[in-house]
Amino acid sequence: MVFIKRVIQILLSPFRTIVQKYKYRKKIKELQKRHKTSVLYISHDLSLVRRICDRIAVMYAGQIVETGDAESIFNQPKHPY
């Protein structure tokens, strides 16, 4: 339970600087590897999403309109969002 609380605290913390964003991203990746778990990111920061996610689901108007691997979502989008 302590692990879950710590992860939630990390994910809810605002990124005030690029350095903080890098540190959080690195820490989350370390936790993900150590505990062999998945991480769900909900973000408007597409540069961050592109760098850290293997698979992406894109929402538009409250609906998931596209899913796929990060490369195909960014290089060949299927929806005009």
C-alpha positions as CSV (number, residue, x, y, z in Angstrom):
1,M,0.0,0.0,0.0
2,V,2.9,2.4,0.7
3,F,4.2,1.8,-2.8
4,I,0.9,2.8,-4.3
5,K,0.6,5.9,-2.3
6,R,4.2,7.0,-3.3
7,V,3.5,6.4,-7.0
8,I,0.2,8.4,-6.8
9,Q,2.1,11.2,-5.1
10,I,4.7,11.2,-7.9
11,L,2.1,11.2,-10.7
12,L,0.0,13.9,-9.2
13,S,2.9,16.3,-8.6
14,P,3.0,19.1,-11.1
15,F,6.0,19.4,-13.4
16,R,7.3,22.9,-12.8
17,T,10.5,22.6,-14.8
18,I,12.1,20.4,-17.5
19,V,14.5,19.1,-14.8
20,Q,11.6,18.0,-12.6
21,K,9.8,16.4,-15.6
22,Y,13.0,14.4,-16.4
23,K,13.5,13.3,-12.7
24,Y,9.9,12.1,-12.4
25,R,10.0,10.3,-15.7
26,K,13.3,8.6,-14.7
27,K,11.9,7.6,-11.3
28,I,8.6,6.2,-12.7
29,K,10.6,4.1,-15.2
30,E,12.8,2.8,-12.4
31,L,9.7,1.8,-10.3
32,Q,8.1,0.3,-13.4
33,K,11.1,-2.0,-14.0
34,R,11.7,-2.9,-10.4
35,H,8.1,-3.9,-9.8
36,K,7.4,-5.3,-13.3
37,T,4.3,-3.3,-13.7
38,S,2.5,-1.1,-16.2
39,V,2.0,2.6,-15.9
40,L,-1.0,4.6,-17.1
41,Y,-0.2,8.2,-18.1
42,I,-3.0,10.7,-18.7
43,S,-1.5,13.8,-20.2
44,H,-1.8,16.6,-22.7
45,D,2.0,16.7,-22.9
46,L,2.5,14.9,-26.2
47,S,6.3,15.3,-26.1
48,L,6.4,13.4,-22.8
49,V,3.9,10.8,-24.0
50,R,5.9,10.2,-27.2
51,R,9.1,9.5,-25.2
52,I,7.8,7.3,-22.5
53,C,4.8,5.3,-23.8
54,D,4.9,2.1,-25.8
55,R,1.2,2.1,-26.6
56,I,-1.1,5.1,-26.7
57,A,-4.9,5.6,-26.7
58,V,-6.0,9.0,-28.0
59,M,-9.2,10.5,-26.7
60,Y,-11.3,13.2,-28.4
61,A,-14.6,14.6,-27.1
62,G,-14.6,12.0,-24.3
63,Q,-14.2,9.0,-26.6
64,I,-11.2,6.8,-27.5
65,V,-10.7,7.5,-31.2
66,E,-7.4,5.7,-31.8
67,T,-5.1,3.2,-30.2
68,G,-1.7,1.9,-31.3
69,D,2.0,1.9,-30.7
70,A,3.6,5.3,-30.2
71,E,5.4,5.3,-33.5
72,S,2.3,4.7,-35.6
73,I,0.1,7.2,-33.6
74,F,2.6,10.0,-34.1
75,N,3.8,9.2,-37.7
76,Q,0.5,7.9,-39.2
77,P,-2.5,9.2,-37.2
78,K,-5.9,7.9,-38.3
79,H,-8.0,10.6,-36.7
80,P,-7.9,14.4,-37.6
81,Y,-7.7,15.5,-33.9
